[in-house]
Amino acid sequence: MSRFLFPRWTNNLLPFILVTGAIMPLYAVLVVAYGFSPKTIDAGYMPTQPVPYSHATHVGKLGLDCRYCHTTVERTSFAAVPPTQTCMNCHTQIHRESPKLAEVRSSYETGLPIEWVKVHKLPDYSYFNHAAHVNRGVSCVECHGRVDQMEVVYRHSPLAMGWCLECHRDPIDRLRPVSQITNLAWDQRIEMTREEREALATQYHINPSENCSTCHR
Amino acid sequence: MPRIIVYTLLILGLLLLLPPVIAANARSRPNPNRPINIIQDMDLQAKFLPQTENDLFADKRSQRPAVLGTVARGEAYLDAHLNDGVVDGQWATTLPSQFTLDAKLLLRGQERFNIYCTPCHGYTGVGNGTVNQRAMELVANAEGPVNGTVWVAAKSLHDPTVTIQPVGQIFNSITHGVRNMAGYGSQVPTEDRWAIVAYVRALQLSQNASLSDVPSDKRGGL
């Protein structure tokens, strides 16, 4: 019986195998870190909504303030999606026969809520408080992005814990006067000096905690 | 080295590029296929958060609407002046005693007016808000009003029929609406509605002001 011998050309593969073997673990780590980071798997979520509501039209073009609809944002932890009544403040008259608004009209008639799809969903073990942020100088735009330019709303930020902590560890750049809180086009990094923002931090008593129980309880 | 081995290695090498390319593509633009929740932990717990679904009820609301005929604690509207703008069956002519007419109240009123009222009434209250302008465009469309739009121009708050109204009546209009205007009682809390009333009065004064209304030390700035 003749023994199997590797042909001579396999010797050429040896350095290749060694190099590949050294690089592959690094490759695997990088691909997982990049491919499974919250920026890849969480940010950018843009579900189809039951009504093609455009923030670009209502906020960007007509200039409605965020709080016209999301009325609870300054008073509660939760920035409520408005009731159908808010849509109908105007749409009983404007575009009142538009096919795009059929779902809104049927909700108004039946009293059943429109089933909007939640875009910014936090894990149930984290407790974010909108009021605590918007009343102390953190604008909507810091987390939600330029919603006033979005035809369809998508998740601008990863909303991951590391991302929250970035700001909790260094909030100065994200602070602005409360009077500009819903002005999404305004940028405190351009309009204010760092010293002015630091003064705001003192004025608003900004001392963000990194304690677990701040958000998890 | 046999060709087949070389090609196989090349193809395998190219396949390694695939995962990062897929990830980069996913990151590059918004799409509906997320979030991808691999490790669920306790992300979804058996509890009801605001505005979530509860299949127990026909309307699926987890937040239950108040049962007809019941009043929640703290929501009994017993103060007619504060809650309805009415004193002794007449429209109130003064602010409720809970408020002091000062710059703080007016600034609050200005801020709230600019959020809730300017879309139709405009920043000065003459009725030229952006929504009003848009509605006028839709009605004036050459081929007929777009999507059946009907519109009555927003009232100027400086119209004599408005300026003669007592504050209680203005408060009532904000709360319950008037003619084509919807009520804002559910969108704007009572305190803010009174602040808006105060600001509307200030706006009305501002449109009919004379030089003597300006404090003498501020006249230089005009």
Chai-1 contact restraints between the chains, C-beta under 6 A:
chainA,res_idxA,chainB,res_idxB,connection_type,confidence,min_distance_angstrom,max_distance_angstrom,comment,restraint_id
A,W9,B,M1,contact,1.0,0.0,6.0,A-B,restraint_1
A,N12,B,M1,contact,1.0,0.0,6.0,A-B,restraint_2
A,V31,B,P19,contact,1.0,0.0,6.0,A-B,restraint_3
A,Y34,B,A23,contact,1.0,0.0,6.0,A-B,restraint_4
A,G35,B,P19,contact,1.0,0.0,6.0,A-B,restraint_5
A,G35,B,A23,contact,1.0,0.0,6.0,A-B,restraint_6
A,T40,B,A23,contact,1.0,0.0,6.0,A-B,restraint_7
A,T40,B,A26,contact,1.0,0.0,6.0,A-B,restraint_8
A,T40,B,R27,contact,1.0,0.0,6.0,A-B,restraint_9
A,I41,B,R34,contact,1.0,0.0,6.0,A-B,restraint_10
A,I41,B,P35,contact,1.0,0.0,6.0,A-B,restraint_11
A,I41,B,I36,contact,1.0,0.0,6.0,A-B,restraint_12
A,D42,B,P35,contact,1.0,0.0,6.0,A-B,restraint_13
A,G44,B,P30,contact,1.0,0.0,6.0,A-B,restraint_14
A,Y45,B,R34,contact,1.0,0.0,6.0,A-B,restraint_15
A,Y45,B,P35,contact,1.0,0.0,6.0,A-B,restraint_16
A,M46,B,P30,contact,1.0,0.0,6.0,A-B,restraint_17
A,M46,B,N31,contact,1.0,0.0,6.0,A-B,restraint_18
A,M46,B,P32,contact,1.0,0.0,6.0,A-B,restraint_19
A,P47,B,P32,contact,1.0,0.0,6.0,A-B,restraint_20
A,L62,B,T130,contact,1.0,0.0,6.0,A-B,restraint_21
A,L62,B,V131,contact,1.0,0.0,6.0,A-B,restraint_22
A,G63,B,T130,contact,1.0,0.0,6.0,A-B,restraint_23
A,L64,B,P119,contact,1.0,0.0,6.0,A-B,restraint_24
A,D65,B,I115,contact,1.0,0.0,6.0,A-B,restraint_25
A,R67,B,I115,contact,1.0,0.0,6.0,A-B,restraint_26
A,Y68,B,I115,contact,1.0,0.0,6.0,A-B,restraint_27
A,T71,B,Q187,contact,1.0,0.0,6.0,A-B,restraint_28
A,F78,B,P50,contact,1.0,0.0,6.0,A-B,restraint_29
A,V81,B,Q51,contact,1.0,0.0,6.0,A-B,restraint_30
A,N89,B,A182,contact,1.0,0.0,6.0,A-B,restraint_31
A,Q93,B,V150,contact,1.0,0.0,6.0,A-B,restraint_32
A,Q93,B,W151,contact,1.0,0.0,6.0,A-B,restraint_33
A,I94,B,A135,contact,1.0,0.0,6.0,A-B,restraint_34
A,I94,B,T149,contact,1.0,0.0,6.0,A-B,restraint_35
A,H95,B,N147,contact,1.0,0.0,6.0,A-B,restraint_36
A,H95,B,T149,contact,1.0,0.0,6.0,A-B,restraint_37
A,R96,B,G148,contact,1.0,0.0,6.0,A-B,restraint_38
A,E97,B,N147,contact,1.0,0.0,6.0,A-B,restraint_39
A,E97,B,G148,contact,1.0,0.0,6.0,A-B,restraint_40
A,S98,B,N147,contact,1.0,0.0,6.0,A-B,restraint_41
A,L112,B,D59,contact,1.0,0.0,6.0,A-B,restraint_42
A,P123,B,D43,contact,1.0,0.0,6.0,A-B,restraint_43
A,D124,B,Q45,contact,1.0,0.0,6.0,A-B,restraint_44
A,Y125,B,M42,contact,1.0,0.0,6.0,A-B,restraint_45
A,Y154,B,P30,contact,1.0,0.0,6.0,A-B,restraint_46
